[in-house]
Amino acid sequence: MSPTGNSYRTLSNALTSSFNVPEDEITPQATLQDLQLDSLAQAELLVILQQDFGIQVDISGGHVTRTSTLGELATALDELRAAGAGAL
């Protein structure tokens, strides 16, 4: 997963604009926990990403947790987009 990919950029933009996460804290290795996103913020983030990418995101699947890295999340988003739909 390249940190310059579209999913990663969209994820980074959502974190800075919707959750006021400083840009210097956003790295592919950072976890949602590192960025202090609680479960409500995590759910809100997934809704934002679902709207931005037009994909179905199932937050109950447990594949995205507070210990998921931004790189892992961006990779999962890339895979869902390539498949045309799906659930995280």
MIVO-923915 format. One line per 3 residues: number of its first residue (from 1); their letters; for each residue x, y, z of N, C-alpha, C, CB. Coordinates in pm, 1 decimal. Glycine has a CB too. Example, Ala and Ser with C-alpha at 12.3 -4.5 7.8 and 13.67 -1.06 7.14 Angstrom:
1) AS) 1319.0 -569.0 780.0 1230.0 -450.0 780.0 1320.0 -330.0 780.0 1130.8 -447.3 904.6 | 1285.0 -225.0 708.0 1367.0 -106.0 714.0 1290.0 3.0 787.0 1408.4 -59.8 572.5
// end
This chain:
1) MSP) 85.4 -117.8 0.0 0.0 0.0 0.0 88.7 122.3 0.0 -96.4 0.8 121.7 | 71.9 203.2 -96.6 148.7 326.4 -105.9 79.6 438.0 -30.1 169.2 366.2 -251.8 | 154.3 512.2 54.1 93.4 622.6 124.7 49.4 734.8 32.1 188.3 675.5 226.4
4) TGN) 80.4 724.1 -96.6 35.8 826.2 -190.6 -90.2 783.2 -264.5 146.1 857.7 -290.3 | -145.9 666.0 -230.4 -265.9 616.8 -297.2 -387.8 701.6 -266.3 -292.3 474.0 -257.7 | -487.7 693.0 -355.0 -609.5 771.5 -341.0 -682.5 740.4 -210.1 -701.6 745.9 -459.2
7) SYR) -692.2 613.6 -172.7 -761.1 577.2 -48.2 -690.1 635.9 72.3 -770.6 425.0 -34.1 | -559.4 629.0 71.8 -482.4 684.2 183.8 -500.2 835.3 192.1 -333.2 649.1 169.4 | -497.8 903.4 79.0 -517.0 1050.1 78.4 -655.9 1086.7 128.8 -495.9 1107.5 -63.9
10) TLS) -757.0 1014.5 83.3 -893.9 1041.2 126.9 -907.8 1016.1 276.6 -993.9 954.1 48.5 | -849.3 908.6 324.8 -849.8 876.8 467.3 -781.2 987.8 546.8 -780.1 741.5 492.7 | -664.3 1030.5 499.8 -591.6 1138.4 566.9 -672.4 1266.9 570.7 -458.7 1163.5 497.8
13) NAL) -734.5 1300.7 458.3 -816.3 1422.1 451.9 -933.7 1414.9 548.5 -867.2 1444.6 309.6 | -997.6 1299.3 557.5 -1110.2 1282.9 649.4 -1065.2 1299.9 793.9 -1175.6 1145.5 630.3 | -949.1 1245.8 825.9 -898.4 1257.2 962.8 -866.2 1401.1 1000.1 -774.7 1171.2 979.9
16) TSS) -807.9 1475.5 907.1 -772.9 1613.7 938.6 -895.1 1703.9 938.8 -670.4 1666.0 839.5 | -985.0 1686.4 842.3 -1097.7 1778.7 831.7 -1211.9 1746.2 927.2 -1149.5 1779.0 691.3 | -1240.9 1620.8 949.7 -1355.1 1584.2 1033.4 -1320.4 1558.1 1179.2 -1420.6 1463.7 977.3
19) FNV) -1194.1 1521.7 1204.8 -1155.4 1484.3 1341.4 -1040.4 1568.3 1395.4 -1117.0 1338.3 1345.7 | -998.4 1667.4 1318.7 -892.7 1759.8 1361.5 -762.7 1690.4 1404.2 -943.4 1843.8 1475.5 | -732.0 1580.6 1336.7 -605.8 1511.3 1363.3 -494.8 1588.3 1292.7 -610.6 1361.0 1315.2
22) PED) -389.0 1627.2 1364.9 -278.4 1698.4 1301.0 -212.9 1612.9 1191.6 -173.9 1739.0 1406.1 | -182.0 1677.1 1080.0 -123.4 1605.0 966.4 3.1 1529.2 1002.6 -93.3 1701.0 855.0 | 83.7 1584.5 1093.4 210.0 1518.6 1126.7 190.8 1390.3 1207.4 298.3 1613.7 1203.7
25) EIT) 69.0 1365.0 1255.9 41.0 1241.1 1328.3 -11.4 1131.4 1235.8 -59.6 1267.2 1439.4 | -43.8 1168.5 1113.8 -102.0 1072.8 1019.8 10.2 1006.5 940.0 -203.8 1142.8 924.6 | 29.7 877.5 968.6 129.1 796.3 897.7 66.3 661.2 868.1 261.4 780.1 981.4
28) PQA) 117.8 587.1 771.3 61.7 454.5 743.0 68.9 359.9 863.3 134.4 392.1 625.3 | 163.4 382.6 954.7 180.2 295.4 1070.3 94.7 337.0 1190.3 324.9 292.7 1110.5 | 36.6 456.1 1186.8 -45.5 503.4 1298.4 -173.6 422.3 1306.4 -77.8 653.5 1283.3
31) TLQ) -215.6 391.2 1428.2 -341.9 320.3 1447.9 -451.5 421.0 1482.4 -328.5 212.8 1559.8 | -574.9 376.0 1471.8 -686.9 460.6 1512.1 -675.8 494.6 1660.2 -821.6 391.1 1482.5 | -622.6 403.2 1737.9 -600.5 427.3 1880.4 -493.1 534.3 1900.5 -559.9 296.6 1951.7
34) DLQ) -384.4 526.3 1823.3 -278.7 628.1 1832.6 -335.2 767.4 1808.6 -166.4 598.8 1731.5 | -433.8 775.4 1719.4 -493.4 903.5 1683.2 -608.1 941.6 1775.9 -542.4 899.2 1540.0 | -629.1 859.0 1880.1 -729.0 884.4 1984.1 -872.3 884.6 1930.5 -700.2 1016.9 2051.1
37) LDS) -898.0 797.0 1832.9 -1034.0 782.9 1781.5 -1104.5 672.9 1859.7 -1033.8 751.3 1628.7 | -1209.1 710.3 1931.9 -1286.7 611.4 2005.9 -1380.8 537.9 1911.6 -1365.8 678.2 2119.9 | -1462.3 448.9 1965.6 -1548.3 367.4 1880.1 -1651.0 451.0 1804.5 -1619.2 262.7 1963.0
40) LAQ) -1700.7 558.1 1864.4 -1795.3 644.5 1793.8 -1725.7 716.1 1677.9 -1857.9 747.5 1890.9 | -1607.2 768.9 1702.1 -1532.0 835.3 1595.5 -1496.1 736.7 1485.3 -1404.8 900.4 1651.7 | -1463.8 613.9 1523.3 -1433.0 510.0 1424.3 -1554.4 484.0 1335.8 -1388.5 379.3 1494.1
43) AEL) -1672.1 474.0 1395.5 -1794.2 451.9 1318.3 -1821.8 570.7 1226.0 -1913.8 428.4 1412.4 | -1802.3 691.7 1276.8 -1821.9 811.8 1195.2 -1724.9 814.0 1077.6 -1804.2 938.2 1280.5 | -1599.9 777.0 1101.9 -1499.8 773.4 996.3 -1540.6 674.8 886.9 -1362.6 735.7 1053.9
46) LVI) -1587.2 558.1 925.7 -1626.9 458.6 826.5 -1747.0 505.4 745.0 -1658.8 326.2 894.7 | -1839.4 579.2 807.8 -1953.0 633.9 733.4 -1903.7 736.3 631.7 -2056.1 698.3 829.6 | -1810.5 821.6 672.8 -1753.2 920.7 581.2 -1686.7 851.2 462.7 -1651.1 1010.5 654.9
49) LQQ) -1608.3 748.4 490.7 -1539.0 676.0 384.0 -1637.7 604.3 293.0 -1440.2 575.5 443.2 | -1742.9 549.9 351.0 -1846.0 484.5 270.6 -1907.1 583.5 173.1 -1955.1 423.8 360.5 | -1937.2 703.3 220.3 -1994.7 806.0 133.9 -1894.9 851.8 28.3 -2041.1 925.0 217.0
52) DFG) -1769.7 871.0 67.4 -1668.0 917.7 -26.5 -1640.5 816.7 -137.8 -1539.5 948.1 47.6 | -1640.3 688.9 -102.9 -1603.6 585.9 -200.0 -1722.9 515.0 -262.0 -1515.3 485.0 -134.9 | -1842.2 535.9 -207.3 -1960.0 469.9 -261.8 -1957.1 319.6 -244.2 -1973.9 502.5 -406.7
55) IQV) -1902.4 274.2 -132.3 -1896.5 131.0 -103.7 -1971.9 102.6 25.1 -1749.5 82.0 -93.2 | -2011.1 -21.9 42.1 -2078.7 -64.8 164.9 -1973.1 -102.3 267.7 -2175.3 -184.8 137.8 | -1980.6 -40.7 384.8 -1886.4 -70.4 491.9 -1964.1 -124.8 610.2 -1804.3 55.7 532.1
58) DIS) -1937.9 -248.0 646.7 -2003.7 -312.0 760.4 -1913.9 -298.8 881.6 -2035.7 -461.6 730.9 | -1947.9 -205.4 970.7 -1862.6 -180.2 1086.6 -1873.7 -288.9 1192.0 -1897.0 -47.1 1147.8 | -1972.8 -376.4 1179.6 -1987.1 -482.6 1278.1 -1898.4 -602.8 1246.6 -2131.7 -526.2 1286.3
61) GGH) -1832.4 -600.7 1131.6 -1750.6 -713.5 1090.6 -1626.5 -735.0 1175.0 -1710.6 -696.0 950.3 | -1583.4 -633.6 1246.2 -1468.3 -646.6 1333.2 -1334.7 -646.4 1262.4 -1480.5 -769.4 1410.6 | -1333.4 -620.8 1131.9 -1207.9 -619.9 1058.1 -1130.4 -490.1 1079.7 -1234.5 -640.5 910.1
64) VTR) -1201.5 -385.9 1117.7 -1136.6 -258.9 1147.4 -1152.6 -234.2 1296.5 -1197.0 -141.0 1062.5 | -1040.1 -227.5 1363.7 -1042.1 -205.2 1507.7 -957.4 -84.4 1541.1 -992.1 -329.3 1583.8 | -955.8 -46.4 1666.0 -875.4 68.1 1707.9 -725.8 41.4 1687.6 -903.6 101.5 1854.9
67) TST) -689.0 -85.8 1673.8 -547.5 -117.8 1652.1 -513.8 -136.0 1504.0 -510.6 -243.9 1728.6 | -611.9 -115.5 1416.5 -584.5 -118.3 1272.0 -499.9 2.9 1235.6 -717.5 -120.1 1188.8 | -400.8 -18.9 1150.1 -320.5 94.9 1105.2 -390.5 164.9 989.5 -178.5 49.3 1063.0
70) LGE) -350.3 287.5 965.9 -406.9 360.6 852.9 -369.3 293.3 721.3 -359.1 506.8 853.6 | -250.2 236.9 715.2 -208.5 163.8 595.3 -297.2 43.6 570.8 -63.4 119.4 607.5 | -330.1 -31.3 676.8 -418.2 -147.6 663.3 -557.7 -104.3 619.3 -426.0 -225.5 796.2
73) LAT) -607.4 2.6 677.4 -739.6 51.4 641.1 -743.2 97.2 495.6 -781.1 165.6 733.4 | -639.8 169.3 452.4 -633.9 215.3 313.6 -626.0 97.4 216.5 -513.3 308.1 293.4 | -550.7 -4.9 252.2 -540.8 -124.3 168.8 -676.6 -193.6 158.4 -435.3 -221.2 225.5
76) ALD) -746.6 -205.3 270.4 -879.1 -266.9 268.9 -975.5 -185.9 182.2 -934.2 -279.6 412.0 | -966.9 -53.7 190.5 -1051.4 31.9 107.1 -1019.4 12.6 -40.8 -1033.5 179.3 146.1 | -890.9 4.5 -73.2 -850.0 -20.2 -213.0 -908.1 -151.7 -264.5 -695.6 -22.7 -224.8
79) ELR) -903.1 -255.3 -179.8 -954.7 -386.2 -220.2 -1105.3 -382.3 -240.0 -918.6 -492.2 -116.5 | -1176.0 -313.4 -149.6 -1321.3 -300.7 -165.2 -1358.2 -223.8 -291.1 -1381.6 -231.7 -43.6 | -1285.4 -117.8 -317.5 -1311.8 -37.0 -436.5 -1286.6 -120.0 -562.1 -1223.8 90.6 -437.1
82) AAG) -1181.2 -200.7 -561.0 -1149.0 -283.4 -677.6 -1257.0 -389.0 -700.6 -1011.8 -350.9 -659.6 | -1315.5 -438.4 -590.8 -1420.5 -538.5 -600.8 -1555.3 -476.8 -634.5 -1430.5 -615.9 -471.9 | -1566.6 -345.4 -619.5 -1690.7 -277.5 -652.0 -1785.9 -259.8 -536.1 -1758.8 -350.4 -757.9
85) AGA) -1765.5 -330.2 -427.2 -1849.7 -318.5 -307.9 -1793.8 -414.0 -204.3 -2001.4 -350.0 -339.2 | -1852.0 -411.4 -86.0 -1807.2 -505.6 14.1 -1825.1 -455.0 153.3 -1666.1 -539.7 -7.7 | -1756.7 -519.1 245.0 -1767.9 -483.5 386.3 -1633.6 -494.8 452.9 -1869.9 -572.2 457.7
88) L) -1603.4 -396.4 536.6 -1482.1 -401.7 618.4 -1512.4 -466.8 749.6 -1423.7 -262.3 640.9
// end
